[in-house]
Structures are given as C-alpha cells and as structure tokens.
Amino acid sequence: MEPGRRHPNTRFIEELTQQAPEADGTELVFLCRSGQRSIAAAIAATQAGYTSYNVLEGFEGEPDRYGERTVNGWKNRGLPTNLGNI
C-alpha cells in the first residue's frame, strides 16, 4: 500500500453479510472520493455473490493539475447528492 493509506478491512465481507445477509438479488453501489477504494469493495462483494456496482469516477473525481478535485466525479457532474427522506 502507498504511504498514508489505510489497510483494507479484512472483515469486510463478514460485516457486509451482517448488513445485507441475502447475496442473491441484493444490488450494492459502492462510492468513495475518487473511485479507487470502492472498486476493491465492489470486486470483493461481487466475488461473495452480490451484484455490485462501482461509481468509477468517485464522488469528487480525480484532481486537476492544481490538486483540486474539479475534473470529474459524481458531484462535479451535478448528479444528486441529497435524496431527502426516502
């Protein structure tokens, strides 16, 4: 892992199964800031039998040449960020 990065959750699938016990028919969407961490979660969940999707560009997307996250991502594309009371 890169310096400063956290280690993956070795109990991820166990904890996921506690939250979503039925893998068959359960669809999951994974999202992180840049899409890099969530892809690993989506792959692990898919391997555990879940239907999993990853938001490829993440919420804030990749940084521009100045380090600002303005290039792409869920937020920068103007996609909804608050669904209110569901």
Buried (B, 14 or more C-beta within 10 A) or exposed (E): EEEEEEEEEEEBBEEBBEEBEEBEEBEBEBBBBBBEBBBBBBEBBBEBEBBBBBBBBBBBBBEEEEEEBBEBBBBBEEEEEEEEEE
